[in-house]
């Protein structure tokens, strides 16, 4: 790997050297001159390998800043869609001063681990607003469970949270039969739910959540957005409380 980096850096430094010398662009170097230039640069890089590391680090830092800028730009332009989509369930205080958006998968172990943390946050923080976004990335069962949850939301918003909770707390596989059993236990109309699982509307909601997550740099679950902060992974209860407190102190409505 290091040899490849040396070759890359060597090529870049060669180009930079040529453009920084008095040799005009239209003038070609003789083979002897080219060999001398290459030898000079190669010797310098071999004597100062830290230059390569520094250059790569600067490039990585630049790419990171560019990515962060893109994410912040997307977050700002799509803030209303992310926070106020009628196809996403809103829990907690609908008028809360801090909005926490969670992207989750019903088969994700860390999502299930975070679930009791979320429940505790909602019990103890009466000014927290939570937006739930299904983000099925772990296979067909994940997709089916997410489609069922969205169908439940469209059927009866009051039954979404009990159904969501039951799916999060379910053990083992989430087959269609198991999902429909949970739906029936929750009080949903399983006939309507089953008919709506593959509805175009529900597929559009899932696709929209995918698009948002991708543009926010969220590739796994759980993922969160708190105010203007994107957290692409699991955090524990103390970390989440701190993030909420920071968002709350940073603006009136985050």
C-alpha positions as CSV (number, residue, x, y, z in Angstrom):
1,X,0.0,0.0,0.0
2,X,2.8,2.4,0.9
3,X,4.6,1.8,-2.4
4,X,1.4,2.7,-4.2
5,X,1.1,5.9,-2.2
6,X,4.7,6.7,-3.0
7,X,4.0,6.2,-6.7
8,X,0.9,8.5,-6.5
9,X,2.8,11.2,-4.6
10,X,5.7,10.9,-7.0
11,X,3.5,11.5,-9.9
12,X,1.8,14.4,-8.3
13,X,5.1,16.0,-7.2
14,X,6.5,15.5,-10.7
15,X,3.6,17.4,-12.2
16,X,3.9,20.1,-9.6
17,X,7.6,20.4,-10.2
18,X,7.2,20.8,-13.9
19,X,4.7,23.5,-13.6
20,X,6.8,25.4,-11.0
21,X,10.0,25.4,-13.0
22,X,10.9,27.8,-15.8
23,X,10.2,25.1,-18.4
24,X,7.4,26.4,-20.6
25,X,4.4,24.1,-21.1
26,X,5.1,23.8,-24.8
27,X,8.7,22.7,-24.2
28,X,9.3,19.0,-23.7
29,X,12.0,17.8,-21.4
30,X,14.7,15.7,-22.9
31,X,14.9,12.1,-21.6
32,X,18.0,13.0,-19.6
33,X,16.3,16.1,-18.0
34,X,13.2,14.0,-17.2
35,X,15.3,11.3,-15.6
36,X,17.2,13.9,-13.5
37,X,13.9,15.5,-12.4
38,X,12.4,12.1,-11.4
39,X,15.6,11.2,-9.5
40,X,15.6,14.5,-7.6
41,X,11.9,14.1,-6.6
42,X,12.3,10.4,-5.8
43,X,15.3,11.1,-3.5
44,X,13.4,13.9,-1.8
45,X,10.4,11.7,-1.1
46,X,12.4,8.8,0.1
47,X,14.3,11.2,2.4
48,X,11.1,12.9,3.6
49,X,8.3,10.3,3.6
50,X,6.4,12.4,6.1
51,X,5.6,14.7,3.2
52,X,3.4,12.0,1.6
53,X,1.6,11.4,4.9
54,X,1.0,15.1,5.4
55,X,-0.3,15.5,1.8
56,X,-2.7,12.5,2.2
57,X,-3.9,13.8,5.6
58,X,-4.6,17.2,4.1
59,X,-6.5,15.5,1.3
60,X,-8.5,13.5,3.7
61,X,-9.2,16.5,5.9
62,X,-10.4,18.5,2.8
63,X,-12.6,15.6,1.7
64,X,-14.1,15.4,5.2
65,X,-14.8,19.1,5.2
66,X,-16.4,18.9,1.8
67,X,-18.6,16.0,2.9
68,X,-19.6,17.7,6.1
69,X,-20.5,20.8,4.1
70,X,-22.6,18.8,1.7
71,X,-24.4,17.1,4.6
72,X,-25.1,20.4,6.3
73,X,-26.4,21.9,3.1
74,X,-28.8,19.0,2.5
75,X,-29.9,19.0,6.1
76,X,-30.7,22.7,5.9
77,X,-32.5,22.4,2.6
78,X,-34.5,19.3,3.6
79,X,-35.1,20.2,7.3
80,X,-38.8,20.4,7.0
81,X,-39.0,17.1,5.1
82,X,-36.9,15.4,7.7
83,X,-38.7,16.8,10.7
84,X,-42.3,17.2,9.5
85,X,-43.0,14.5,7.0
86,X,-46.6,13.3,7.7
87,X,-45.5,9.8,6.7
88,X,-43.2,9.6,9.7
89,X,-44.6,9.1,13.2
90,X,-43.9,11.9,15.8
91,X,-43.6,10.8,19.4
92,X,-43.0,12.7,22.6
93,X,-44.0,16.4,22.8
94,X,-45.1,17.4,19.2
95,X,-44.2,21.0,20.2
96,X,-40.9,20.1,21.9
97,X,-37.9,22.4,21.7
98,X,-35.5,19.7,20.4
99,X,-36.3,17.2,17.6
100,X,-34.6,13.9,17.6
101,X,-34.9,11.9,14.4
102,X,-34.1,8.2,14.5
103,X,-33.4,6.0,11.5
104,X,-33.9,2.4,12.5
105,X,-34.2,-1.2,11.4
106,X,-36.5,-3.6,13.3
107,X,-33.9,-6.4,13.1
108,X,-31.0,-4.3,14.1
109,X,-29.5,-5.4,17.4
110,X,-28.2,-1.9,18.3
111,X,-31.6,-0.4,17.5
112,X,-33.2,-2.9,19.9
113,X,-30.5,-1.9,22.4
114,X,-31.3,1.8,22.0
115,X,-35.1,1.2,22.3
116,X,-35.3,1.3,26.1
117,X,-33.0,4.3,26.1
118,X,-35.5,6.1,23.8
119,X,-38.4,5.1,26.0
120,X,-36.6,6.5,29.1
121,X,-35.8,9.7,27.3
122,X,-39.5,10.2,26.4
123,X,-40.5,9.6,30.0
124,X,-37.9,11.9,31.6
125,X,-37.7,14.7,28.9
126,X,-41.1,16.2,28.4
127,X,-39.8,18.7,25.9
128,X,-38.4,16.2,23.5
129,X,-39.9,15.6,20.1
130,X,-39.0,12.3,18.3
131,X,-39.5,11.5,14.6
132,X,-39.4,7.8,13.7
133,X,-38.0,6.9,10.3
134,X,-38.0,3.3,9.1
135,X,-34.7,2.4,7.4
136,X,-34.7,-1.3,6.6
137,X,-31.2,-2.4,5.5
138,X,-30.9,-5.9,6.9
139,X,-32.8,-7.9,4.4
140,X,-36.3,-8.9,3.4
141,X,-37.7,-9.3,7.0
142,X,-36.5,-5.8,7.8
143,X,-38.2,-4.5,4.7
144,X,-41.5,-6.3,5.5
145,X,-41.5,-5.1,9.1
146,X,-40.9,-1.5,8.0
147,X,-43.6,-1.7,5.4
148,X,-46.0,-3.0,8.0
149,X,-45.1,-0.2,10.4
150,X,-45.7,2.4,7.8
151,X,-49.0,0.7,6.8
152,X,-50.0,0.7,10.5
153,X,-49.2,4.5,10.7
154,X,-51.4,5.2,7.7
155,X,-54.2,3.0,9.1
156,X,-54.3,4.4,12.7
157,X,-51.6,6.7,14.0
158,X,-52.6,5.9,17.6
159,X,-51.7,2.3,17.1
160,X,-48.3,3.0,15.5
161,X,-46.3,3.3,18.7
162,X,-47.6,0.1,20.3
163,X,-47.0,-1.8,17.1
164,X,-43.5,-0.2,16.8
165,X,-42.7,-1.1,20.4
166,X,-43.9,-4.7,19.9
167,X,-41.7,-5.1,16.8
168,X,-38.7,-3.7,18.5
169,X,-39.2,-6.0,21.5
170,X,-39.9,-9.1,19.3
171,X,-37.5,-12.0,19.6
172,X,-36.5,-14.2,16.6
173,X,-37.5,-13.9,13.0
174,X,-40.0,-11.3,11.8
175,X,-41.8,-13.3,9.2
176,X,-45.0,-12.0,7.7
177,X,-47.0,-14.4,9.8
178,X,-45.3,-13.2,13.0
179,X,-45.7,-9.5,12.0
180,X,-49.4,-10.0,11.3
181,X,-49.8,-11.8,14.7
182,X,-48.2,-8.7,16.4
183,X,-50.4,-6.4,14.4
184,X,-53.5,-8.3,15.5
185,X,-52.4,-8.3,19.1
186,X,-51.9,-4.5,18.8
187,X,-55.5,-4.0,17.5
188,X,-54.7,-3.3,13.9
189,X,-56.9,-4.5,11.0
190,X,-54.7,-7.2,9.7
191,X,-56.7,-7.6,6.5
192,X,-56.1,-4.0,5.6
193,X,-52.5,-4.2,6.8
194,X,-51.7,-7.2,4.6
195,X,-53.3,-5.6,1.6
196,X,-51.3,-2.4,2.0
197,X,-47.8,-4.0,2.6
198,X,-46.8,-3.6,-1.0
199,X,-48.7,-0.4,-1.7
200,X,-46.8,2.1,-3.9
201,X,-47.3,4.8,-1.2
202,X,-45.4,2.7,1.4
203,X,-42.6,1.9,-1.0
204,X,-42.3,5.7,-1.7
205,X,-41.9,6.4,2.0
206,X,-39.2,3.8,2.4
207,X,-37.4,5.1,-0.7
208,X,-37.6,8.7,0.7
209,X,-36.1,7.6,4.0
210,X,-33.3,5.9,2.0
211,X,-32.6,9.0,0.1
212,X,-32.5,11.2,3.2
213,X,-30.2,8.8,5.1
214,X,-27.8,8.5,2.1
215,X,-27.5,12.3,1.8
216,X,-26.9,12.6,5.5
217,X,-24.1,10.0,5.4
218,X,-26.1,7.5,7.5
219,X,-25.3,4.0,6.1
220,X,-26.1,1.9,9.2
221,X,-28.6,1.7,12.0
222,X,-29.4,3.3,14.2
223,X,-28.7,6.8,12.9
224,X,-29.8,10.1,14.4
225,X,-30.3,13.7,13.6
226,X,-30.4,16.1,16.6
227,X,-30.8,19.7,15.6
228,X,-28.0,20.3,13.1
229,X,-26.0,17.3,14.2
230,X,-25.9,13.9,12.4
231,X,-24.9,10.9,14.4
232,X,-24.3,7.9,12.1
233,X,-24.3,5.2,14.7
234,X,-25.3,3.9,18.2
235,X,-24.8,6.2,21.2
236,X,-25.6,5.3,24.8
237,X,-28.0,7.0,27.2
238,X,-25.5,9.5,28.6
239,X,-24.2,10.4,25.2
240,X,-27.7,11.0,23.9
241,X,-28.6,13.1,26.9
242,X,-25.5,15.3,26.3
243,X,-26.3,15.7,22.6
244,X,-29.9,16.7,23.4
245,X,-28.7,19.2,26.1
246,X,-26.2,20.7,23.6
247,X,-28.9,21.1,21.0
248,X,-31.2,22.6,23.5
249,X,-28.6,25.2,24.6
250,X,-27.6,26.0,21.1
251,X,-30.9,27.2,19.7
252,X,-34.5,27.8,20.7
253,X,-36.0,25.2,18.3
254,X,-33.3,22.7,17.2
